[in-house]
């Protein structure tokens, strides 16, 4: 009986070793969004308004780290081994902050930290950052909305929303991320064109 148990144990160990040799561990690939840096801001002249930007919000499915694809308007899928290295909400928040600094319309632009002492607060939402597989070919869609509030009055003084679609050159995740980069840049450009200007807002 002991011989049978010993033989069974050796056979099981051999199967485990063979399975380990044959099945390589698969590690996720990580990607990041990137945009060209904005131009240096102009020298401020009679610019006094300050702005804080809250971290952009998003639907829950965009906060899970995986790159997202949609096979229909109702069905969402996730790439198991293709993930974002940086939260797209954080990337978008910093990109918008950089471009509003470059506009020269504010004496200071910072990411919101809860502290008082700013004139305006901008908040927004990353509505979409998806690969779209159901409208003929592979595309990407980026949707962003934002609004700016006067701290003194609580009134919304500026709002805008955009939705941009980009084409994908070939069917692989690298090409999808590349298309998302370009489409994200276009969406931010349209969202902030023209950039909110406190001087103009006060005169309207």
C-alpha positions as CSV (number, residue, x, y, z in Angstrom):
1,X,0.0,0.0,0.0
2,X,2.8,2.4,0.9
3,X,4.4,1.7,-2.5
4,X,1.2,2.7,-4.2
5,X,1.0,6.0,-2.3
6,X,4.7,6.7,-3.1
7,X,4.2,6.0,-6.8
8,X,1.1,8.2,-6.9
9,X,3.0,11.0,-5.2
10,X,5.9,10.8,-7.6
11,X,3.4,10.8,-10.6
12,X,1.6,13.9,-9.2
13,X,4.9,15.7,-8.7
14,X,5.9,14.9,-12.3
15,X,2.7,16.3,-13.6
16,X,3.0,19.5,-11.6
17,X,6.6,20.0,-12.9
18,X,5.6,19.4,-16.5
19,X,2.7,21.8,-16.2
20,X,5.1,24.4,-14.7
21,X,7.5,24.0,-17.6
22,X,4.8,24.1,-20.3
23,X,2.8,27.1,-19.0
24,X,4.7,30.4,-19.0
25,X,3.5,33.0,-16.6
26,X,1.9,35.9,-18.4
27,X,2.6,39.4,-17.1
28,X,0.5,42.5,-18.0
29,X,1.7,45.2,-20.4
30,X,1.4,48.7,-19.2
31,X,0.7,51.8,-21.3
32,X,0.5,55.5,-20.6
33,X,-1.1,58.5,-22.3
34,X,1.2,61.3,-23.4
35,X,0.8,64.7,-25.1
36,X,3.3,67.2,-26.4
37,X,4.1,69.8,-23.7
38,X,2.1,73.0,-24.0
39,X,4.0,76.2,-24.9
40,X,5.4,78.4,-22.1
41,X,2.8,80.8,-20.7
42,X,3.1,84.5,-21.7
43,X,4.4,87.0,-19.2
44,X,1.4,87.9,-17.1
45,X,0.1,91.4,-17.3
46,X,-2.6,92.5,-14.9
47,X,-3.6,88.9,-14.4
48,X,-4.7,88.2,-10.8
49,X,-7.3,85.4,-10.9
50,X,-6.3,82.0,-9.5
51,X,-7.7,78.6,-10.4
52,X,-7.7,75.2,-8.7
53,X,-8.6,72.0,-10.7
54,X,-10.3,69.1,-9.0
55,X,-9.3,65.6,-10.2
56,X,-11.5,64.7,-13.1
57,X,-14.1,62.0,-12.3
58,X,-15.1,59.1,-14.6
59,X,-17.5,56.2,-14.8
60,X,-16.5,53.3,-12.5
61,X,-15.4,51.1,-15.4
62,X,-12.7,53.5,-16.4
63,X,-11.2,53.4,-12.9
64,X,-10.3,49.7,-12.9
65,X,-7.0,50.1,-14.6
66,X,-7.6,47.9,-17.7
67,X,-7.9,49.3,-21.2
68,X,-11.5,49.2,-22.2
69,X,-13.2,48.1,-25.5
70,X,-16.9,48.1,-26.5
71,X,-18.4,45.6,-28.8
72,X,-21.8,47.4,-28.7
73,X,-23.1,50.5,-27.1
74,X,-24.3,48.3,-24.2
75,X,-21.4,45.8,-23.8
76,X,-18.1,46.7,-22.2
77,X,-15.0,44.5,-22.2
78,X,-11.6,44.7,-20.5
79,X,-8.2,43.6,-21.8
80,X,-6.9,41.2,-19.1
81,X,-3.2,42.0,-19.7
82,X,-3.3,45.5,-21.2
83,X,-3.5,48.1,-18.5
84,X,-2.9,51.8,-17.8
85,X,0.3,52.6,-15.9
86,X,-1.2,56.0,-14.8
87,X,-4.8,56.6,-13.9
88,X,-6.3,58.4,-17.0
89,X,-8.1,60.8,-14.7
90,X,-4.9,61.9,-13.1
91,X,-3.3,62.3,-16.6
92,X,-6.3,64.4,-17.8
93,X,-6.3,66.6,-14.7
94,X,-2.6,67.4,-15.1
95,X,-2.9,67.9,-18.9
96,X,-5.8,70.4,-18.5
97,X,-3.8,72.2,-15.7
98,X,-0.8,72.5,-17.9
99,X,-2.8,74.0,-20.8
100,X,-4.6,76.4,-18.6
101,X,-1.3,77.6,-17.2
102,X,-0.1,78.1,-20.8
103,X,-3.1,80.2,-21.6
104,X,-1.8,83.0,-19.4
105,X,-5.4,83.7,-18.2
106,X,-4.6,83.0,-14.6
107,X,-1.8,84.0,-12.2
108,X,-1.8,80.6,-10.7
109,X,-3.2,77.2,-11.7
110,X,-2.9,74.3,-9.3
111,X,-4.5,70.9,-8.6
112,X,-7.2,71.3,-6.0
113,X,-6.0,70.5,-2.5
114,X,-9.0,71.6,-0.5
115,X,-7.3,74.8,0.7
116,X,-9.1,78.2,0.4
117,X,-7.6,81.2,-1.4
118,X,-8.5,80.6,-5.0
119,X,-10.9,82.5,-7.2
120,X,-12.2,79.7,-9.4
121,X,-12.5,75.9,-9.2
122,X,-12.7,73.8,-12.3
123,X,-14.1,70.3,-12.1
124,X,-14.7,67.8,-14.9
125,X,-15.5,64.3,-16.0
126,X,-13.8,61.8,-18.3
127,X,-16.9,60.5,-19.9
128,X,-15.3,58.0,-22.4
129,X,-11.9,56.5,-23.1
130,X,-12.9,53.5,-25.1
131,X,-11.9,51.3,-28.1
132,X,-15.0,51.0,-30.2
133,X,-15.4,47.8,-32.2
134,X,-19.0,48.0,-33.5
135,X,-19.2,50.9,-36.0
136,X,-17.2,49.5,-38.9
137,X,-13.5,49.1,-38.2
138,X,-11.7,49.8,-35.0
139,X,-12.0,53.3,-33.5
140,X,-11.5,55.1,-30.3
141,X,-13.8,57.6,-28.6
142,X,-12.8,60.2,-26.0
143,X,-15.4,62.3,-24.2
144,X,-14.7,65.1,-21.7
145,X,-16.9,67.6,-19.9
146,X,-15.9,70.4,-17.5
147,X,-17.2,73.5,-15.7
148,X,-15.7,76.3,-13.8
149,X,-17.3,77.9,-10.7
150,X,-16.6,81.2,-9.0
151,X,-15.7,80.6,-5.4
152,X,-17.1,84.1,-4.4
153,X,-20.6,83.6,-5.8
154,X,-20.9,79.8,-6.3
155,X,-22.1,80.5,-9.9
156,X,-21.0,78.4,-12.8
157,X,-19.2,80.8,-15.1
158,X,-18.0,78.5,-17.8
159,X,-18.9,75.0,-19.1
160,X,-18.1,72.9,-22.1
161,X,-18.2,69.3,-23.3
162,X,-16.6,67.4,-26.3
163,X,-16.7,64.0,-27.8
164,X,-14.0,63.0,-30.3
165,X,-13.6,59.9,-32.4
166,X,-10.2,58.7,-33.8
167,X,-9.4,55.9,-36.2
168,X,-7.0,53.0,-35.4
169,X,-4.3,52.2,-38.0
170,X,-4.2,48.4,-37.2
171,X,-5.8,45.9,-34.9
172,X,-3.5,45.8,-31.9
173,X,-3.4,47.5,-28.5
174,X,-0.4,49.7,-29.2
175,X,-2.2,51.2,-32.2
176,X,-5.3,51.7,-30.0
177,X,-3.3,53.5,-27.3
178,X,-1.6,55.7,-30.0
179,X,-5.0,56.6,-31.4
180,X,-6.2,57.4,-27.9
181,X,-3.3,59.7,-27.4
182,X,-4.0,61.7,-30.5
183,X,-7.8,61.8,-29.8
184,X,-7.3,62.8,-26.2
185,X,-5.1,65.7,-27.4
186,X,-7.8,66.9,-29.8
187,X,-10.5,66.6,-27.2
188,X,-8.6,68.7,-24.7
189,X,-7.8,71.3,-27.4
190,X,-11.5,71.6,-28.3
191,X,-12.6,71.6,-24.6
192,X,-10.3,74.6,-23.9
193,X,-10.8,76.5,-27.1
194,X,-11.2,79.2,-26.2
195,X,-9.8,78.7,-22.7
196,X,-11.9,80.2,-19.9
197,X,-10.8,83.8,-19.3
198,X,-11.9,85.5,-16.1
199,X,-11.5,88.9,-17.7
200,X,-13.9,88.0,-20.5
201,X,-16.3,86.3,-18.1
202,X,-16.6,89.4,-16.0
203,X,-17.5,91.5,-19.0
204,X,-20.1,89.2,-20.4
